[in-house]
């Protein structure tokens, strides 16, 4: 199937995805970016812009309000389900003009994330659960002075633990973070030559994860892999609902289809998953 036929099929699948997420989105307990309400809200903001249907935008706003109602001073700081990812998602929506916000919108987030880096025990160096996820939040907050202090702290932890990291499952997360810290944020961070896992194992074997893996391998390791949207599997709506989120669920599948229809830039992959 090619050309107009492929576009029509993508649009039909998007309608199915939207209907399913309308039914289950607010029932999703997790407020987070990768598996929760934030990822679903991002899909609906884009889908509303694509269709011109304000009802989808209103639903996305409802999800954002629910997220705010769920957050408190001790909400988990992690990127996968907690404050770091939610903050990055909020920044994405602001930069893409889906939301307008007061200047102090990140104040509470900053306080929680500063405590997470400087005072709280941290789990590991992974993106989803550990320090590089915290770092992704603070890279987004530059040139904030707390951001600089926290990024220096995270970088120092990584530099001190490179031998151990090189034999762990988090080498790709650390490599990508340190490279971005150096190239994008201008920090004097040094990427260890031993950090060459390239497998992005946290992405698993999912529709979204497999395409994200190809994109990131090409972006970070200069491989010749290219994202081919003809590889997007057809939806099987008869299968039981497993997830509504970005990585393993229907929100991410919807964003892939909007990207294939040239309704959004593929760069969302860098920040969202």
Protein Blocks (a to p, Z undefined) as FASTA:
>chain_A
ZZjlmmmmmmmmmmmmmmmmmmmmmmpmblbfklmmmlmmmmmmmmmmmnopaklmmmmm
mmmmmmmmmpcfklcfbfklmmmlmmmmmmmmmmnopaccdfklmmmmmmmmmmmmmmmc
cfblcfklmmmlmmmmmmmmpccfklmmmmmmmmmmmmmmmmmmmmmcklmmmmmmmmmm
mmmnopacdcdfklcnonommnopafklmmmmmmmmmmmnopabdcdfklpccddfkbcc
fbfcfklmmklmmmmmmmmnopacfklmmmmZZ
